[in-house]
Amino acid sequence: MTHEVTLTALAPTGEAVGRLPDGRIAFVPFGLPGERVAIRITHERRRFVRAALHGVLCPSKARVMPMCPHFTRCGGCDWQHIAYPAQVDFKTGLVREQLHRLGGIADPPLRPCVPALHAFGYRNRIQLVASDDSAGWGYRMRHTHTVTPIQACPIAPPALNTLIATLPTANVAFADLRLFDDGPRVVGAHPHALNTDGTITLGRWRYFVPAEAFFQVNTAMAEVLVMEALRVLDPQPTWRVLDLYCGVGLFTRPLAERVAYVLGVERDAAAVRAAHRNVAGLAAEVWAADVGEALARPALRRVRWDAVVLDPPRAGMARLALDRLIALRVPRVVYVSCDPATLARDLRRLLDAGYALESVQPLDLFPQTRHVEVVARLSLSDARAQASGPARK
């Protein structure tokens, strides 16, 4: 049985939403606000339903033909049916909605999302799964373990797509492909652990990146992200800066070229080893530690920090870690987030602790998907920061 609904908005999940005649909200993948569509309900709850798009009766002007023949089956892209300028506008709106609904920030100082330099061919890493019938390599279908074989992925660059054709299909279940400065490599193939390391260059900064360590998947926009974080922080030569969840040193290295001292904190062992190498010879050190535990150490707490940059995983900051950071009363905070929902939650707690939200800048590091990176800047008043902060070491 099908139902006709008018779609009115996009949810943070990337799905379009409308309302059934009985008042329940319908979540519809691959729809667009303003469209009249036919849907088929797949899961029912008391207040909402999830539905499959059965037909588009009145399409949005933003609807386009997807580039990938596997779109809607592959579990990767959410938004290839949306014209790219509209994707960027939607991401601005999604960040605003999350800050308002989850963070209670009625009128955030939000700038329009910065578009990606390349809407396709941007990913420096793809992870493929071998199909059960040895038909080739592919991605898992949405919400299942079934593999959709692919010949090429349009959000991956040509070099990685060429490498797909060379992968063996026998006795290997998983392949991790990365594009380094010297070309594409298979850095991991289960059950064979290759662990091939490489370097990735952003502008004038070259980073050593272990195969198993996290690095931003959009190389071109990662440089834009670093420059935006530096711009809003405006680091000064005398500053001491904390870089929490520092990874391989994405922000640690450029910060160390501009300030008196940077302390990076990261618990992933491979990333810490890389970060030591990436900041060698600079005014920086890196601790191998959980952020919450590091923030409790006397050696850290007795320093009067001028600023903190934090780039936590999608789950945001653990409550204890954020409480300990707030207790330091660092005057300036730059929060880099890949999840507007957890960002909104953590910003609310910082605002309640006396910080002011000065700017929020989304950046599109993930075209064709609902995901967005956000850089937020907060500050304490000078008087409050000076009164509350510990003595400078």
N, C-alpha and C positions, 0 to 999 in steps of 0.2 A: 504493500500500500504506500502511495506517495502523498506528500502534503506540499502545499505551496506556501512559502513564507517570503517575507521581505527582509533582507539582511540589512542591519543597521550599523554595525561596528565590527572591529577586529578585537578579539580577545588576546591577552598576553601569550596564549598558546599558539597564536598564529591563525586560529580558526576564525571564520566569520560567525556572527551571532545574529539570530532573529528570534521572533516570538511566535509560538503556535497559537491557534485560536483559543486553546484552553489556558493560556497564560504562561505555559512553561517555556523556558529559554531553550533554543536549539543551537548547538554548536556544530558548525558545518565546515569541515576542511575544504580548502580550495574555492571558497566563495569570496565575495567582495561586498563591502558596504554599498548600499544603494541598489543591489541586484534583487530581482524577483526570481526565485529559484524553486525547483521541485526537489524535494529531499525524501529519503527513505530512512526511517528511524532504525538505528542499529542497537542502541542501548537506551533504556528508559530509567529515569529516576523520578521521584515525586515532584521535584521542582525544575528539572532540566532533562533534556535528551541529547544524545549524540547521534548524528545522522550522516549519511553518505549523500554527496551531491549527485542527484539523478539527472538533472538538466538545468540549464540556465535559460530562463524564459525572457528575461530583460537584462542584458549584460551591462556592466559598468564600462565607462569609457576608458578606465584604467586596465581593463582586461586585455591580455595579449596572448599570443600563441607561445606555449613553453618551448624553449630551445631543445630540451632533453626529451627523447622518446620514452624514457623511463619515469618521467615526472608523474606523481601521484602513486606510483607503485614503490619506487625507491624510498627509503626512510630518511633521505638527506634533506633536500630542499623543500621548503614550505610554500615559497612565493614566486615561483617562476611564471605563474599566470598573471602576475602584477607588473605593469610597466615600471621600470626602475625608478624614475622620479617619484612615483606614487609610493613605492616601497620606502623610500627615504622619509617622505612625509608621514607615513604611517608609523614609522619608528619613533619620530619625534612625539607623535600623539600617544604611543604606548608608554613611553617614558613619563610623559606628563600624567597620564592616568594612574600609573603605579605610584608615583610620588604623592599624588593627591589621595588615592584610595587607601594605600597601605601606609604611607608616611604622614598623612594628615597635613600635607603641605599644599595649601589652597592655591597659591600663585607662585610656583617655583621659578627661580631666575634661569629659565631654560632657553637655550639657544637652539636653532634648527639643526637637525642632524647633518653632519658632514658626510657628503656622498663618498663612496669608495672611488678610488682612481680607476679601478677596473671592475665592471659588473660581473664578468665571467673570467675564468682562467686565473683566479687569484690564489688558490690554496697551495701552500708549499708542502702540505702533508695530506695523504689520503690513506685510509686503512680499509683493506678489502678482505672479503671472506670467500673461500672457495665454495662453489655450489655443490650440493650433495651428489648430483648426477655427473660431476666432472664436466659440466657444460662451460665452465670458465669462472672468472672472478666477478664479484659484484658486491652490492650492499644489501644489508638485511631490509626487508620490506617493513613498512611502518607497523609497529606494534606486534611484529611476529619475528620468528627466527628463520623464516623462509628467505632465501637469497635470490635477488634479482640480478642475473648476469648482465654485465655491461661491457661494451667495447671501448667506450670512452666516457669521461665525466666532464661536462662543460664548465664546471667551476674549478677544475684542475687545469694546470697549464699543459701545453702540448708535450713538454718533456716527460711529465709523469704519465700522460696518456700513452705515449709511445712505449714506456716501460711496462705497462700492463700487458701488452702483447707478448712480452718476453718471459712472463712469469710461468713457472712450471705448474701444472694442474694436478700432478700426482703426488700424494703423500705430504702435502702441505695444506694446512687448513686456514691460515691467516697470513696476510702480508701487510707490512707497514712501509709505505713509500714516502720518501722525503726528498725535497728539492733543496740541495745545498748550493753554495757558491760555485762548486766545481761540477755541478750537474746532478741528475736524479740518481737516487740509490734506493735499494731495498735494505732498510735498516733493521728489519725484523721479520722473520718468517717462521711461524710456529709449525712444527716443533723445533725448528732450527733457529737458535738465537744468534743473529748476525752481529747486532750491537755495533753498527758502523757509525762513528761520530763524524761531524763536519762543522763547517762554519757558515753563518748567515750574516750578510752585510746589510745594515740599514744606514744609508747615507755614508757618513764617514766612520761609523762604528761597526766593527766586525766582532761577532760573538761566536765563541766556541760553543757548540750545542751537542751534547750527548744524544745518542739515538733515543734513549728512554726518557729524556727530560722534556718538559713542556716548553714550547715557544709559540708565540702568536702565529696562527696559520696564514695570515695575510701579510706577506713581507712588506709590500709597498705601504699599506696602511699602518703597520706597526711603527714605521718611522714617523708617520703623521701623529700617531698616538703618543709617542715619546715627546715629540715637539710640543704637542698640546699640553701635556703634563708639565713640561718645563715652563711653558708660557704662563700657565695659571699659577704655578708655584712662585715664579720669579726669584730663583735662588740667588743669594748674595754670597760674596767670597768668604765672609767670616762665619757662615752658618755651620751648625752641626745638624745633620739630617738623618732621620730613621727611614729605612726602606724595608717595610714589612711585607712578607711573602715575596721576596725579591727574585725567586727563580734563579735563572742563570745570570742575572744582573742587568736585565733590560733597562731599568731606570738607574740602577746603582752606578753603572759606568758613566753615563753622561752627567749625572749629578756630581760624581767625584771629580770631574773636570772643572766644576764651577763653584764648589764650596770647600770649606776647611776640612770637613770630615763627614763620611757617610758610614753608617752601620747597617748592613743588610742582614736580614733574618730569614732563614728558609730551612724547612725540615727535610726536604727531599735530598738524599745524599748525592745523587748524580748531579742535580742542579747546583748544589753547594760546591762540588769540585769544579764545575764549569765556572761558577761565579768567581771563585778564587783566581782562576786563570784569566777571566775577563777583566778583573780590576787590578791585576798585578801592576805594581809600580805607581798606583794612584792612592789618593788619601781616603782609603776605604778598607774595611774589613767585613767579613761575612761570618755570621755564627750559624752553625748547624743546630737548629733548635726549633721547637714548636713556638709559635709567636706568643701564645699566652704565657708559656713558661719563661721565655726570654724577657718579657715585659715585667716579670717579677724579680729579675736578678738585680742585686744592689749595684753592680757595675753599670747597668743601664739606667737605673732609677736615679742615681746621683748626678747624672748629666742633665743640664738644662738644654733640651732640644729646641731648635728653632722651627723645625718643620718635620712633618712625617708624610711619606708617600706610602700608601697601602694598596695592594692589588690582590685581594683574597680570591680564593676559588669561588665557584658559583654559589656555594652555600653561604657566602659572606663571612663576617667575623664571628667566631664563637663568643657567647655572651661574656664569659670571664675575660677573654682577651680584650674585648672592647671596653669593659669596665676598667681594666688595668691601663689601657691607653688613655681613657678619659681622665684617670687619676693623675697622669703626667702633666696635664694642662699644656700640651704643646700648642703654641699660638696658631700654627697654620697646618691644615690637613688637606691633602689631595687624595681623594678616594677614587680609585680606578676599579670599575665593576663591569662584569659581563652579564649581570642579572639585575634588571631594574627593580625586581621585587625585593631581593635581599638588600639591595642598596637603599631602597626606601625605608626598610625596617631599621637599618643601621643609622641612616641619617636622622631618623626620628629620635633615636637615643642620643645622638650627638647634639641635636638641637635642644633636647630637654636638659642636657648637661651644660648648656650655656654657649654653644657654638652658633654662629650665624652662617647660613648657607648663602654663598656669594655668587656661585655660578654652577651651571650644570650643562655639560656639552656632550651630547651623543655623537658617536662616530660609527659609520657603517663598516665594520671589519668583516661582515658576513653577508654579502649580497645574496639574494635569492632565498634567504632564510629569515625567520622572525627575530633572530638574535642581533643584539646591538651592544656595543661597548660604550661606557659612559665615564666621563671624567668630571668629578664634582670637587669644588673647592669650598672649604669652610675656614672660619677663623674665630678666635677669641678676641675680645677687646684687649688692647695692650695692657691696660691697668690690671685686668683680671688675670691675664697670663703671667705678668710679672709677680703679682701677689701670690699666685698659687704654685708657681713652678719651683722645682728644687734648685739648689745652688749649682752654678755652672762649674763643671770639672775643670 
